[in-house]
């Protein structure tokens, strides 16, 4: 068995990839190659002092892992721009998640691109430039954790930190062919993260494979490393909701169907299930998000209004008009919706859905045709992820193959705190389907 | 000390968004959530 690659070699490989691929993809807004090389050298020095025979350091489970941090998350010594026009803070302390990653030996390569203030799902940014899909640079990466997803897919990082309010980890993970975890809300602390909507925001990892994502999650949650998820689904009952598939384009339906077959072949029972009205779920989510985003931006919005991109401004501004009564009514319906969803999960271990109804759309497209019907891109991309973002439950997007050269993502939903079970199912999918071919 | 914007005037795009949100809110029945407190969290699953 060969020795694991040194931190220096892994970080250098990521830096070389950024030199070649970041100019066309625009996955990083800020890079610090010299700082990363210095930290990698420190990690290698610690390993050298411990000696090869000591094996992996349990105190540094991510030793030498190059990571990308979404640019709404503070990294000491690097600017936080939140993808905005002129918005800037220069933190002298790491966000809690970043401090945990660094203590575990991870090496920050730079700050990842994002939709303006994480308020978007497509990965486009008029101020900083669009992040492009590594599988086809003429297509959307998805967002708002666009840079974290694209950097991992393109080999410019082995793992990354994203945030998910409406689907901003799961959707770009699906379009870029990586694993993305929206953890149980509150599992990963949000200190040092620019808020979008407080009661919906979740911080989570993205990675090229399930084991790496699981390892990142343990570190970000501040808990001991669990063993790598075992790819075992025998005896599990998994729900698959048919009506969501009716909204998807054919290649997505085909990939999800093949995955369901692979899970059955591995011993799982995959059964039909019925979910609460997802349109109602999206309505509840939109109202809560609009009010909370408006509140988060209130300190500077009036003075900076004209610096926002029009589409982002139009999502924030209505929040100042909706009022407390409508907000609280939506929060009460949210609780009802959560109860209905929990009831739908009765007797099931997890629920399978598509993470996106479509393959990555062309960059400039405002509308796409799905099964002969014209749909606006934004609501289409949100349709499979946003309804579940208010449930406080974990959700994982895992790649389930390429169709027409583009990745398809499957979403796993579970009860709060069941990340280990969802990761086990994700690992079984990964084992059954094999690794996704990386973009060339 | 900063102050929240006082119901800023909306441009056309914002007005359309607000109208949509108000329509969505109007469709949410008050009766249906009678007695349901406006709190959400993982505890709701228990």
Interface residues (C-beta under 8 A of the other chain):
Chain A: X184 X185 X186 X199 X280 X283 X284 X286 X287 X290 X295 X298 X299 X300 X301 X302 X305 X310 X311 X313 X314 X315 X317 X318 X320 X321 X322 X326 X328 X329 X330 X331 X332 X333 X334 X335 X336 X338 X339 X342 X390 X392 X393 X415 X416 X417
Chain B: X2 X3 X4 X5 X6 X7 X8 X10 X11 X13 X14 X16 X17 X18 X20 X21 X22 X24 X25 X27 X28 X30 X32 X33 X36 X37 X38 X39 X40 X41 X42 X44 X45
